[in-house]
Amino acid sequence: MKKKDIGMVLVCMALGAVLFGTTLPAKAAEPSDGASAQAMVLKVSSYKGNTLSVGDRSMVVVSPYGTSVTAVSSNPGVIALEQVGGFYVMVVKSTGTAVVSVTDDAGNTASMTMTVGGAESSPTPPPAESSSPAQAPESSDPVVNSEWSHNPDADLTANMEIRQEMVRLINQVRQEHGLAELPIDNRLMNAMQDVSTQHFLKHTQYEREALVAYGWLYGGSNNLTSFGADGESDIAGHAVRNWVNSPGHLQAMLREDVTCIGTGVTVDGGRTYCCMSVGNPDGHGLL
């Protein structure tokens, strides 16, 4: 499909002025006592999906985000677990299957079955519709279509702890408004991290093309914000507060028709560049 044809399929993402700075204290809101039972259910997923290849590393993603857990692998010879920056990371050792289970402080448990193959059966990732919306295309190469704008030198795993915290805070805002949490989608995470390396202060066509390059063809809403990095100890909170205090950006975070999220953070030259994208792989007509 030609570039201009795909561009017509993509829907313009929510636009808004980039915000600078904030005077609010760095304090996250406490979860309400009336949180729904659904929001309290412990869930676990894999950052790169449930099918991996030998040599892959994939973060264990726990929902509700920020929940303290202990993780174990039923088969460390296939998938071993490491702790990196306070998060569990699966390290693929050999082909086979393993069940990765997590247990929170209250004794609640959740598990997922991971399958490891020696190599991909096809160089082209399967269609996104064939997998869960929260999973990325099963490919060790995150760039699906190199014709579209992207940064091949971008470190797609940079600032992951901050990005995970940003997702947690955005989901906290959604819960406070009675909305469901959004699980991470690898395609959105990769695209937004790439976009953050470009130091944008306003929305551009690059954002749309980066989403396509990383396999996201479904439209959605993006937020950007930038602020000084010197002395900043709460980048995730600062970014989310900026968006909460802007009606247009808040509306993007509170969309009811989206099912997944991705974030990006780059710190360079004394400034921080943050972005997020929400979307729905079943919603090709998102505005």
C-alpha positions in Angstrom: 0.0 0.0 0.0 1.3 3.4 -0.9 2.4 5.9 1.8 -0.3 8.4 0.9 -3.0 5.6 0.9 -2.1 4.4 4.4 -2.0 8.0 5.5 -5.6 8.4 4.5 -6.5 5.4 6.7 -4.8 6.8 9.7 -7.0 9.2 11.7 -5.6 12.5 13.0 -4.5 12.2 16.6 -5.7 14.6 19.2 -3.8 17.8 19.0 -2.9 20.2 21.8 -0.3 22.8 22.7 2.7 21.4 24.5 2.8 22.4 28.1 5.8 23.8 29.9 6.4 23.4 33.7 3.9 23.2 36.6 3.6 24.7 40.0 1.8 21.8 41.6 3.6 19.6 44.3 4.9 16.2 43.2 2.2 14.1 44.9 0.3 11.3 43.2 -3.4 11.0 44.1 -4.4 8.2 46.5 -6.7 5.5 45.1 -10.3 5.9 46.3 -11.8 3.5 48.8 -14.6 2.8 46.3 -12.3 1.3 43.7 -14.1 -1.3 41.7 -13.5 -5.0 42.2 -12.4 -5.3 38.6 -9.6 -2.7 39.2 -8.2 -4.8 42.1 -7.9 -8.1 40.1 -4.2 -9.0 39.7 -3.2 -9.5 36.1 0.1 -10.3 34.4 1.3 -10.0 30.8 4.5 -9.9 28.8 5.8 -6.7 27.3 6.7 -8.5 24.0 3.8 -10.9 23.9 3.5 -14.5 25.0 5.6 -16.0 22.2 9.3 -15.3 22.3 12.5 -16.4 20.7 15.7 -17.6 22.2 17.8 -14.6 23.4 14.8 -12.3 23.9 14.2 -10.3 27.0 10.7 -9.2 27.9 9.4 -7.2 30.9 6.8 -8.8 33.2 3.9 -6.3 33.2 1.6 -6.4 36.3 -1.8 -4.8 36.6 -2.8 -2.8 38.6 0.3 -1.0 37.7 2.8 -0.4 40.5 1.6 -3.5 42.5 4.5 -5.1 44.4 4.8 -8.8 43.5 7.1 -11.8 43.7 7.5 -13.6 40.4 8.6 -17.2 39.7 9.2 -19.2 36.5 8.1 -22.9 36.4 11.0 -23.6 34.0 14.1 -21.4 34.6 15.9 -23.4 31.9 13.5 -22.0 29.3 12.7 -18.6 30.9 14.7 -17.2 33.8 13.7 -14.1 35.7 15.9 -11.1 36.6 15.1 -7.9 38.5 16.0 -4.7 36.6 15.2 -1.3 38.0 12.6 -2.7 40.4 10.8 -4.7 37.6 11.0 -8.4 36.7 12.4 -9.2 33.2 12.1 -12.6 31.5 15.4 -13.8 30.0 14.8 -16.5 27.3 17.3 -19.3 27.6 16.0 -22.1 25.4 13.0 -23.4 23.5 10.0 -24.8 25.3 7.3 -23.5 27.6 7.2 -22.0 31.0 4.6 -20.6 33.3 5.5 -17.3 34.9 3.4 -16.6 38.1 3.2 -13.4 40.2 2.0 -13.1 43.8 1.2 -9.8 45.5 1.5 -8.9 49.2 -2.1 -9.9 49.8 -1.5 -13.4 48.4 -3.4 -12.9 45.1 -1.8 -14.7 42.2 -1.8 -14.5 38.4 0.1 -16.4 35.8 0.8 -16.6 32.0 2.1 -19.4 29.8 5.1 -18.4 27.7 6.1 -20.2 24.6 9.7 -20.0 23.2 10.6 -21.0 19.6 14.0 -21.3 18.1 13.3 -18.9 15.3 10.3 -17.1 13.7 8.4 -19.1 11.1 8.0 -16.0 8.9 10.0 -12.7 8.6 6.6 -10.9 8.6 4.8 -10.5 11.9 1.2 -11.9 11.9 -1.7 -9.4 11.6 -2.4 -7.5 14.8 -6.0 -8.7 14.8 -4.7 -12.3 15.4 -3.3 -11.4 18.8 -4.5 -9.8 22.0 -4.7 -5.9 21.8 -2.2 -5.7 24.7 0.4 -7.7 22.8 2.9 -6.6 20.2 3.4 -8.4 16.8 5.6 -11.4 17.5 8.9 -10.2 16.0 12.3 -9.6 17.4 12.6 -6.6 15.0 10.3 -3.9 16.3 10.2 -2.0 13.0 7.6 -3.5 10.7 7.7 -1.1 7.8 11.0 0.8 7.4 9.5 3.0 4.6 7.9 5.1 7.3 9.6 7.7 9.5 11.4 6.2 12.5 14.8 6.5 14.3 16.7 3.2 13.8 19.1 4.2 16.5 16.5 4.9 19.2 17.0 2.9 22.4 13.4 1.6 22.7 14.0 0.3 26.3 15.4 3.6 27.6 13.8 5.2 30.7 11.5 2.2 31.1 10.9 2.6 34.8 9.7 6.2 34.2 7.6 5.1 31.3 6.0 2.4 33.4 5.3 4.9 36.2 3.7 7.2 33.6 1.4 4.4 32.5 0.5 3.7 36.2 -0.4 7.3 36.9 -2.5 7.6 33.7 -4.4 4.5 34.7 -4.8 6.0 38.1 -6.4 9.1 36.6 -8.7 6.8 34.5 -9.8 4.8 37.6 -10.6 8.1 39.4 -13.0 8.8 36.5 -14.6 5.4 36.5 -12.7 4.1 33.5 -10.8 0.8 32.9 -7.0 0.6 33.1 -5.2 0.4 29.8 -2.6 -2.4 29.3 0.7 -1.6 27.5 1.0 -2.3 23.8 4.6 -2.9 22.6 3.9 -1.2 19.3 2.7 2.0 21.0 5.6 1.9 23.5 8.2 1.6 20.7 6.7 4.3 18.6 6.3 6.8 21.5 9.9 6.2 22.7 11.1 6.8 19.1 9.0 10.0 19.0 10.4 11.2 22.3 13.9 11.1 20.8 12.9 13.7 18.2 12.4 16.4 20.9 9.1 17.6 19.4 7.4 20.6 20.9 4.3 20.2 18.7 2.6 17.4 16.9 3.9 16.4 13.5 3.5 13.9 10.7 6.5 12.0 12.1 4.3 10.8 15.0 1.8 9.2 12.6 4.5 7.6 10.5 6.4 6.3 13.5 3.2 4.5 14.6 2.9 2.8 11.2 6.6 1.9 11.2 6.2 0.1 14.5 3.1 -1.8 13.3 0.3 0.4 14.7 -2.2 1.2 11.9 -5.3 2.1 13.9 -5.2 5.8 14.8 -5.7 7.1 18.3 -4.8 10.0 20.5 -1.3 11.4 21.4 -0.1 13.8 24.1 3.2 15.6 24.2 4.8 17.7 26.9 8.3 19.0 27.6 9.9 20.6 30.7 13.3 21.4 32.3 15.1 18.3 33.5 17.4 19.9 36.0 16.5 18.9 39.6 13.4 17.0 38.4 12.9 13.8 40.5 9.4 13.0 39.4 9.3 13.1 35.6 6.3 10.8 35.2 4.2 12.7 37.7 5.2 16.0 36.2 4.2 14.9 32.7 0.9 13.4 33.8 0.0 16.5 35.9 0.7 18.7 32.8 -1.8 16.6 30.8 -4.4 16.5 33.6 -4.3 20.3 33.9 -5.0 20.7 30.1 -8.6 19.8 29.1 -7.6 18.6 25.6 -4.8 16.4 26.9 -7.0 15.1 29.8 -9.7 14.2 27.3 -7.2 12.1 25.4 -6.3 10.1 28.5 -9.9 9.6 29.4 -11.1 8.2 26.1 -13.6 5.3 26.6 -13.0 3.8 23.2 -9.3 2.9 23.6 -7.9 -0.4 24.9 -4.2 0.1 25.2 -1.4 2.6 25.8 2.3 3.4 25.1 4.6 6.0 26.5 8.0 7.5 25.7 10.5 9.6 27.7 13.8 11.1 26.6 16.0 13.4 28.7 18.6 15.4 26.7 20.2 18.8 26.9 18.6 19.8 30.2 15.1 19.1 29.0 12.7 16.2 29.3 10.5 15.1 26.3 7.4 12.9 27.2 4.7 11.5 25.0 1.9 9.0 25.2 -0.5 7.3 22.8 -3.7 5.5 23.4 -5.6 3.5 20.8 -7.7 0.5 19.9 -6.6 -2.1 17.3 -10.3 -2.9 16.7 -11.2 0.8 16.2 -9.9 1.8 12.8 -12.1 4.9 12.8 -10.8 6.5 16.0 -10.7 10.3 16.1 
